Amino acid sequence: MACQLLLSRMPASVAESKIQPETEPIMNKTATTAHPILPLLAERWSPRAFTAAKIDATALGSLFEAVRWAPSASNLQPWGFVHAAHGSAGFAAIVGSLAAGNVTWAQHAPLLVVGVAELTKADGSPNLYGRYDLGQSVAHLSIQAAALGLHLHQMAGFDSAKLREAVSLPLSHEPVVVIAIGALGEASQLPAPLDERERAPRSRKPLDSFVFTDTWPAGRP
Ligand SMILES: Cc1cc2nc3c(=O)[nH]c(=O)nc-3n(C[C@H](O)[C@H](O)[C@H](O)COP(=O)(O)O)c2cc1C
């Protein structure tokens, strides 16, 4: 099936799944790592500028198949997703639930995905790992997206009640995240100051601030 990702750096089809872009990315924000990690992990980052190229059914299938094979507590798979393509009524409804700062750029993404967690087990007890498992499934999705030459940007900045209404979500499920997905666009298409933020270097805490041997350091919060 022909892929609708029209960037010249993309392979002709994600169905052929490629898995590496053929030319250099528009903007390289690859992590400077203290130790070697998988290239896809280092290259993944969260842009706000996407091209208008649509995500076709083949790519969508791969993204959610990657989710499907994520591990989860007791294999409950307590995740759910609603996706809406740019231009659809569903897309507009999701945008309407986003915080203003996210609307600015997310309204131009080719695809928005709502990630939901089922927080109650079949026996009525709480599933304390529902959000954890959803997050891990989105990590799968993000790496599959990177392998397809796509980027995603997760958002917690939304009005939960509006989002629930926008996607007709039952009370048994909680909207946890909205994810913009697309091919990387140009920072220059963003309004200031987002264009500068798009170009800013990525930063992380050092390993020794969160990885400890044997015991948690005394007195450390
Ligand atoms: C659960 C979650 C919620 C986030 N919410 C927002 C958001 O509402 N708006 C936004 O611009 N970025 C949001 N982000 C993106 C983070 O700011 C971003 O992942 C972080 O700064 C690290 O940047 P990187 O993904 O490019 O490495 C969110 C990320 C996650 C995982």
PDBQT file of the ligand as one rigid body, heavy atoms in Angstrom, charges set to zero:
ROOT
HETATM    1  C1  LIG A 301       2.976  12.409  29.819  1.00  0.00    +0.000 C 
HETATM    2  C2  LIG A 301       3.576  13.564  29.062  1.00  0.00    +0.000 A 
HETATM    3  C3  LIG A 301       2.899  14.771  29.019  1.00  0.00    +0.000 A 
HETATM    4  C4  LIG A 301       3.425  15.850  28.286  1.00  0.00    +0.000 A 
HETATM    5  N1  LIG A 301       2.687  16.994  28.170  1.00  0.00    +0.000 NA
HETATM    6  C5  LIG A 301       3.105  17.980  27.338  1.00  0.00    +0.000 A 
HETATM    7  C6  LIG A 301       2.245  19.083  27.060  1.00  0.00    +0.000 A 
HETATM    8  O1  LIG A 301       1.115  19.193  27.543  1.00  0.00    +0.000 OA
HETATM    9  N2  LIG A 301       2.719  20.035  26.216  1.00  0.00    +0.000 N 
HETATM   10  C7  LIG A 301       3.966  19.952  25.631  1.00  0.00    +0.000 A 
HETATM   11  O2  LIG A 301       4.328  20.828  24.859  1.00  0.00    +0.000 OA
HETATM   12  N3  LIG A 301       4.786  18.881  25.863  1.00  0.00    +0.000 NA
HETATM   13  C8  LIG A 301       4.371  17.897  26.688  1.00  0.00    +0.000 A 
HETATM   14  N4  LIG A 301       5.164  16.785  26.890  1.00  0.00    +0.000 N 
HETATM   15  C9  LIG A 301       6.468  16.661  26.204  1.00  0.00    +0.000 C 
HETATM   16  C10 LIG A 301       7.639  16.778  27.180  1.00  0.00    +0.000 C 
HETATM   17  O3  LIG A 301       7.776  18.124  27.584  1.00  0.00    +0.000 OA
HETATM   18  C11 LIG A 301       8.902  16.233  26.499  1.00  0.00    +0.000 C 
HETATM   19  O4  LIG A 301       8.747  14.858  26.263  1.00  0.00    +0.000 OA
HETATM   20  C12 LIG A 301      10.129  16.469  27.380  1.00  0.00    +0.000 C 
HETATM   21  O5  LIG A 301      10.404  17.847  27.472  1.00  0.00    +0.000 OA
HETATM   22  C13 LIG A 301      11.365  15.761  26.846  1.00  0.00    +0.000 C 
HETATM   23  O6  LIG A 301      11.617  16.167  25.534  1.00  0.00    +0.000 OA
HETATM   24  P1  LIG A 301      11.914  15.064  24.382  1.00  0.00    +0.000 P 
HETATM   25  O7  LIG A 301      10.688  14.177  24.334  1.00  0.00    +0.000 OA
HETATM   26  O8  LIG A 301      12.080  15.889  23.123  1.00  0.00    +0.000 OA
HETATM   27  O9  LIG A 301      13.140  14.326  24.759  1.00  0.00    +0.000 OA
HETATM   28  C14 LIG A 301       4.668  15.712  27.626  1.00  0.00    +0.000 A 
HETATM   29  C15 LIG A 301       5.348  14.486  27.685  1.00  0.00    +0.000 A 
HETATM   30  C16 LIG A 301       4.809  13.425  28.382  1.00  0.00    +0.000 A 
HETATM   31  C17 LIG A 301       5.548  12.096  28.392  1.00  0.00    +0.000 C 
ENDROOT
TORSDOF 0
